Amino acid sequence: MKVLSIRVSEQEKAMLVRRAKAAGVSSGALVRQLINAAPLTTAAELLAEMEELMQNPQSSALRIRRQS
């Protein structure tokens, strides 16, 4: 296994330790869980997905009520 070194503030280190303790895992295990978690969706990605759905209004994935 490779080693990853990062610099964090004392406050960030304390936060990591608290979150790891609350999850019942080590700090390293928590970081690995976060790395392997589903990727975050950015606002730009959401906008692109919405624009794609809007181009196909018959899509079953999108049901929009149009106000008259």
N, C-alpha and C positions, 0 to 999 in steps of 0.2 A: 504494500500500500504506500502511495506517495504521501509526502508531508506538505501541507499548505500552511504557510505562515502569513498572518495578516496583522496589521496594527489597529488596535482599537483603544478608545479612551478607557479610563478607569470606570466611568459610568456605563459605557457600552459592555465592558467585561462583566460588571455586576449584573446588568440586565440579562446577559446571556446565561450567566450562572443561575439567576433566579428562574428564568424560563425553562432551563434544562432541569432544574430541581423540581419545578412544578409538573413537568412532563415525565419525571421519573427516569431521565436518561442523563448521560454525560454531556458536557458542552460539545464535544466532538460529534457525538451521535446526533445531537440536535442540529448542528450545522449540516451534517450529511443529510438529515431528513429535509431540511430547508432546500438544499441544493437539488435533491431528487424529487421535490414536490412539483406539482403541476406548474407550468410557467405562468407568470403573471400576465394578465391581459392589459394592454395599454389602452388609453382612450382612442388613440389612432387606429388600433386594431378593431376596437368596437365600432368605430365610425365606418371603417372599410366594410366590415361585416354587415352593418345596417344598410349601407349604400347598395351592397350586392343584393340584399334581401328586397330592398325597395324597387330594384329593377325587375324583379319577378313577383308582382303582387299576388299571383295565384299560388305561390309557395305555401305548402302546409306548415312551414316553420314560422310563417308570419301572418297574423290576422289583425288587421288594423281597421278600426271603425272610423269611417270618414264622417266628420261632422258636416251637416248641411247648413 
